[in-house]
Amino acid sequence: MEQMDKIGIVYGDVSTTEVQVTVTGIIDQGEYVQIFHQNSGWVLGRLDRLERKTDVSIEKALLINAGEQVSIQEVLLGFVSIIGYRDSKGVLQVPKTPFKAGEPVYKAKDSLIRDTIGLESIEGKGAYIGYLYNHTIPIYLDINALVQKHISILAKTGGGKSYLTGVIIEELIKHDVTTVVIDPHGEYTSLKYPAQQTKIMEKFSVKPRGYPDRIIEFSPDITTNKDAKPLKFTLSQITPRELLSLINFTDFRPYLVPLRKAMDYLKSTKGNFNLKDLINVLEKEGDSATVSALINALSLLNEEGIFAEVGTKIDDIVQRGKVSIINLKGVSPDIQEMVVQRLASALFELRKRDALPPLMFVVEEAHNFIPQQGKALSSKIMRTIASEGRKFGLGLCIISQRPAKVDKNILSQCNTQIILKVTNPNDLKTIGDSVEGLTRSSIDEIQRLPVGVALVTGASLSMPLFVEVRPRETRHGGESVNVAGSK
């Protein structure tokens, strides 16, 4: 029989869902344990909390401070949440009667963890994202569940969300999932290049690899993003209100009539047109203050280079089995919103007609495009994709370092949630409200997570799990800029 590591004894008042343990062995908070139950056999639990009880009083503390030798009695106590056991039909159950006080508690064997949590059925299948925290049990997420039921990746700044997103995209590539990535800071083009070999890669059985043949890059600003193909839109696809929203007038109502008149004229006489054409028509209307201000604003917008008579074809952007990165580095926030709105609308409408392959739409800095407060140009279509996209094979992955600022309705539509370290109270409350199955101890633990450890729910997992994220195969493009010592 395999030798088990005894870590303590059940003591005190005992229930069917939680037990207290006097800890005498070596174990860390968050590890899994197993306890024998008289009716159910071996039962899996998780050590949620450790406390050290001592008899150090104020008087003893003062004596210690004065240099006196003082005897200290102490005991290490653990609090174990019961996960359960698999019955004869394979159903996860919790014992119907309490455990016996005095029962030994052991570190859980990997085989019991795999069986009880239900990892055996998915092991080796799907997206490999890392190891169960404090164990070397690989965790795989169901690819179809990721794409069909939406996913959110949430973390504080510097918590590792972009790194983790890179891991997810690598897995999407390996499973031939067509993907479009909204990349506001140009972080994901590094997926083309292999990472440097490290020792930690060996632990996770990961090897450096780049995907240059699977990455396509587009940008409205090819001066800043020199490796990108140009991303252009036609004015015939945009409404006068949408165009005015890019100009940032405090009140654009006075400009709506002359702009609509000029655009309608060009649509009827020319079909496709550019901003220069629109400016030329407006110049013929006269030199009133309203028209002059509109012409000046449109001239500035023309310098962005986002509009052309012939726009970028969606078939060029979305290619089966490839990752299309929409690199928005250097692009103004208003134009970024417009890009997301136009692209999201096209993806949704074409997927409804099955004119594009099923795909995953990844949106970084999601709080800018689907804010909880106020409205972005892209808000409406993103809400539609969140509520209806799964019916048409359009999956959504939203990424943000400020969960509280993301539209709550969209967060609640994400069946898979991957949460790295979060400390802001408002963000923690949002996570607690939007993620099913989280305990108070899990919410508390999220605040103390080391970088690179994530809480994962959904995607074929029967319960929330803490996962140590595997190293990336590709180069990480999201490192912070080091100011100190720079020249």
ZIRALIN-V584904 format. One record per pair of residues at least 6 apart in sequence whose C-alpha atoms are under 7 Angstrom apart, sorted by the first residue. I is the first residue (numbers start at 0). J is the second residue. D is the distance in Angstrom with one decimal. If there is no record, write none. Layout:
I/J/D  I/J/D
This chain:
3/105/6.4  3/106/6.9  4/105/5.4  4/106/5.6  5/24/6.4  5/103/6.9  5/104/5.9  5/105/4.3  5/106/6.5  6/22/5.7  6/23/5.5  6/24/3.9  6/25/6.4  6/26/7.0  6/104/5.8  6/105/5.4  6/106/6.6  7/20/5.9  7/21/5.3  7/22/4.4  7/23/5.1  7/24/6.3  7/103/6.0  7/104/5.2  8/20/5.3  8/21/5.4  8/22/6.9  8/101/5.5  8/102/5.7  8/103/4.6  8/104/5.6  9/18/6.6  9/19/5.7  9/20/4.5  9/21/6.6  9/100/5.1  9/101/5.0  9/102/5.3  9/103/6.4  9/104/6.9  10/19/5.8  10/20/5.8  10/21/6.8  10/100/5.1  10/101/5.9  11/19/6.7  11/100/6.8  13/97/6.0  13/98/6.3  13/100/6.8  14/97/4.7  14/98/6.8  15/93/7.0  15/94/5.9  15/95/6.6  15/96/6.0  15/97/4.5  15/98/6.6  16/80/6.0  16/81/4.9  17/79/5.6  17/80/4.7  17/81/5.6  18/78/6.1  18/79/5.3  18/80/6.8  19/77/5.7  19/78/4.8  19/79/6.2  20/76/5.6  20/77/4.9  20/78/6.3  21/75/6.0  21/76/4.8  21/77/6.3  22/75/5.3  22/76/5.5  22/77/6.2  28/46/5.5  28/47/5.9  28/48/5.8  28/49/6.2  29/45/6.2  29/46/5.1  29/47/5.4  30/45/5.9  30/46/5.6  30/133/6.3  31/44/5.7  31/45/4.4  31/46/6.1  31/106/6.3  31/107/5.4  32/43/5.9  32/44/5.2  32/45/5.8  32/46/6.9  32/104/6.7  32/105/5.5  32/106/4.4  32/107/4.2  33/41/6.3  33/42/5.4  33/43/4.7  33/44/5.9  33/104/6.0  33/105/5.4  33/106/6.2  33/107/4.9  34/41/5.7  34/42/5.3  34/43/6.7  34/103/6.7  34/104/5.1  34/105/6.6  35/41/4.5  35/42/6.1  36/42/6.7  36/98/5.8  39/94/6.3  41/84/7.0  42/83/5.3  42/84/5.0  43/81/6.3  43/82/5.5  43/83/5.4  43/84/6.3  44/79/6.0  44/80/5.4  44/81/4.2  44/82/5.0  44/83/6.9  45/79/5.3  45/80/5.3  45/81/6.5  46/77/6.6  46/78/5.9  46/79/4.4  46/80/6.5  47/78/5.9  47/79/5.7  47/80/6.5  47/440/6.8  48/77/5.8  48/78/5.2  49/76/5.7  49/77/4.6  49/78/6.5  50/75/5.9  50/76/5.2  50/77/6.4  51/73/6.8  51/74/5.8  51/75/4.4  51/76/6.0  52/73/5.5  52/74/5.3  52/75/6.3  53/71/7.0  53/72/5.7  53/73/4.2  53/74/6.6  54/71/6.3  54/72/5.7  54/73/6.6  55/71/6.5  59/69/6.9  63/69/6.5  82/93/6.9  83/91/6.3  83/92/5.3  83/93/4.5  83/94/6.9  84/91/5.5  84/92/5.4  84/93/6.5  84/115/5.7  85/91/4.6  85/92/6.1  85/115/5.9  86/92/6.6  91/115/7.0  113/119/5.6  116/461/6.4  117/461/6.7  121/139/6.5  122/139/6.2  123/139/6.9  124/139/6.3  125/139/5.5  125/140/5.4  125/141/4.9  125/142/5.2  126/139/5.0  126/140/4.9  126/141/6.4  126/142/6.1  126/170/5.3  127/138/5.9  127/139/4.5  127/140/6.6  127/170/7.0  128/138/6.1  128/139/6.2  128/166/6.7  128/468/5.7  128/469/5.7  129/137/5.7  129/138/5.6  129/466/6.3  129/467/5.5  129/468/4.4  129/469/4.2  130/136/5.2  130/137/4.4  130/138/5.5  130/466/5.6  130/467/5.2  130/468/6.7  131/137/6.3  131/138/6.3  131/465/6.2  131/466/4.6  131/467/6.1  132/465/5.5  132/466/4.8  132/467/5.1  140/458/5.4  140/459/6.5  141/458/5.3  141/459/5.8  144/458/5.0  144/459/6.9  145/415/6.7  145/458/5.8  146/359/5.8  146/394/4.5  146/395/7.0  147/389/5.1  147/392/6.3  147/394/5.4  148/389/6.2  148/394/6.6  148/413/6.4  148/414/5.6  149/394/5.3  149/395/4.8  149/396/5.8  149/413/4.7  149/414/6.0  149/415/6.4  150/395/6.3  150/396/4.7  150/397/6.5  150/413/4.9  150/414/6.3  150/415/4.6  150/416/5.7  151/396/5.5  151/397/4.8  151/398/5.8  151/413/6.1  151/415/6.5  151/416/4.9  151/417/6.2  152/160/6.5  152/397/6.3  152/398/4.7  152/399/6.6  152/416/6.1  152/417/4.8  152/418/5.9  153/160/6.6  153/398/5.9  153/399/5.3  153/400/5.8  153/402/6.5  153/417/6.4  153/418/4.9  153/419/6.2  154/160/5.9  154/399/6.7  154/400/4.8  154/418/5.9  154/419/4.8  154/420/5.4  154/421/5.3  155/400/4.6  155/401/6.8  155/420/6.1  155/421/5.0  156/400/5.5  158/419/6.1  158/420/5.6  158/450/5.8  159/450/6.5  159/451/6.2  161/477/6.4  162/475/6.4  166/471/5.6  172/320/6.9  172/321/6.9  175/320/4.4  176/320/5.1  176/358/6.3  177/318/6.8  177/319/5.2  177/320/4.3  177/321/5.2  177/322/6.1  177/357/6.8  177/358/4.7  177/359/6.4  178/321/6.3  178/322/4.6  178/323/6.2  178/358/5.4  178/359/4.7  178/360/6.0  179/322/5.7  179/323/4.7  179/324/6.0  179/359/6.4  179/360/5.0  179/361/6.1  180/323/6.1  180/324/4.8  180/325/5.9  180/360/6.1  180/361/4.6  180/362/6.0  181/324/6.4  181/325/5.1  181/326/6.8  181/361/6.0  181/362/4.8  181/363/5.9  182/324/6.6  182/325/5.7  182/326/5.0  182/327/5.9  182/363/5.9  183/326/6.2  183/327/4.5  183/328/5.4  183/363/6.8  184/327/6.3  184/328/4.6  185/326/5.3  185/327/6.6  185/328/5.3  186/476/4.6  186/477/5.1  187/476/6.1  189/473/6.9  189/474/5.5  189/475/6.3  189/476/5.4  190/209/6.1  190/210/6.1  190/473/5.3  190/474/6.2  191/209/4.9  191/210/4.6  191/211/4.2  191/214/6.5  192/208/6.9  192/209/4.2  192/210/6.6  192/211/6.8  192/473/5.6  192/474/5.7  193/207/5.0  193/208/4.3  193/209/4.1  193/472/6.1  193/473/4.3  193/474/5.4  194/207/5.2  194/208/6.8  194/472/5.7  194/473/4.6  194/474/4.2  195/207/6.4  196/207/6.1  200/206/6.5  200/470/6.0  203/469/6.2  205/472/6.6  206/472/5.9  207/472/4.4  207/473/6.3  208/472/5.1  208/473/5.6  209/473/5.4  213/321/4.9  213/322/6.1  214/321/6.1  214/322/5.0  214/323/6.0  215/322/6.2  215/323/4.7  215/324/6.1  216/227/4.8  216/228/6.1  216/323/5.8  216/324/4.8  216/325/6.1  216/326/6.7  217/227/4.7  217/228/4.6  217/229/5.7  217/230/5.6  217/324/6.2  217/325/5.0  217/326/6.0  218/224/6.9  218/227/5.7  218/228/6.3  218/229/5.4  218/230/5.1  218/325/5.7  218/326/5.0  218/327/6.0  219/229/5.7  219/230/4.7  219/231/6.4  219/304/6.9  219/305/5.6  220/329/7.0  220/330/6.7  221/227/5.9  221/228/7.0  221/229/6.1  223/329/6.6  230/311/5.8  231/305/5.1  231/306/5.4  231/307/6.1  231/310/4.7  231/311/5.2  232/305/6.2  232/306/4.8  232/307/6.0  232/310/4.4  232/311/6.4  233/306/5.5  233/307/5.4  233/308/5.7  233/309/6.1  233/310/5.1  234/272/6.5  234/273/6.4  234/306/6.4  235/266/6.8  235/271/6.0  239/255/6.7  239/258/6.4  239/259/5.7  243/251/6.6  245/333/5.6  245/334/6.6  246/296/6.2  254/289/6.5  254/293/6.8  261/277/6.6  261/280/6.2  261/281/6.5  262/277/6.8  265/272/6.8  271/308/5.2  272/308/4.9  273/306/6.3  273/307/5.2  273/308/5.2  274/301/6.1  278/294/5.9  281/290/6.8  316/323/6.3  317/323/6.5  319/356/6.2  327/335/6.7  336/368/6.2  336/375/6.7  336/376/5.8  336/377/5.8  337/376/6.3  337/377/6.8  339/377/6.1  340/376/6.3  340/377/4.2  340/380/6.7  343/380/6.6  344/380/6.2  347/384/6.8  347/388/6.9  349/355/6.0  350/391/5.9  350/392/7.0  350/393/6.9  351/391/5.6  357/392/4.8  357/393/5.9  358/392/6.5  358/393/5.3  358/394/6.2  359/393/6.0  359/394/4.5  359/395/5.8  360/394/5.9  360/395/4.9  360/396/6.1  361/395/6.0  361/396/4.6  361/397/6.0  362/396/6.1  362/397/5.0  362/398/6.2  363/397/6.3  363/398/4.9  363/399/6.5  364/398/5.9  364/399/5.0  365/397/5.7  365/398/5.6  365/399/5.5  365/405/6.7  366/399/6.3  366/401/6.9  366/404/5.5  366/405/4.6  368/375/5.8  368/377/5.7  368/378/6.1  369/375/6.4  369/377/6.8  369/378/4.8  369/381/6.8  369/405/5.9  369/406/5.6  370/404/5.6  370/405/4.8  370/406/5.1  371/404/5.2  371/405/4.9  371/406/3.9  371/407/6.5  372/404/7.0  382/409/6.2  385/395/6.7  385/409/5.8  385/412/6.2  386/412/6.8  388/394/6.3  401/426/6.4  402/426/5.2  402/429/6.5  403/425/5.9  403/426/4.7  403/429/5.6  410/433/6.6  411/433/5.3  414/457/5.8  415/456/5.5  415/457/4.4  415/458/5.5  416/455/5.8  416/456/5.3  416/457/6.7  417/453/6.3  417/454/5.7  417/455/4.6  417/456/6.6  418/453/5.3  418/454/5.0  418/455/6.5  419/445/6.8  419/448/7.0  419/452/6.3  419/453/4.4  419/454/6.4  420/445/5.3  420/446/5.6  420/447/6.7  420/448/5.2  420/450/6.9  421/427/6.7  421/445/6.0  421/446/5.3  422/446/4.9  431/437/6.8  431/442/6.9  451/467/6.0  451/468/5.5  452/465/6.7  452/466/5.5  452/467/4.4  452/468/5.8  453/465/5.5  453/466/5.2  453/467/6.5  453/468/7.0  454/463/6.6  454/464/5.6  454/465/4.4  454/466/6.2  455/463/5.5  455/464/5.3  455/465/6.2  455/466/7.0  456/462/6.4  456/463/4.5  456/464/6.6
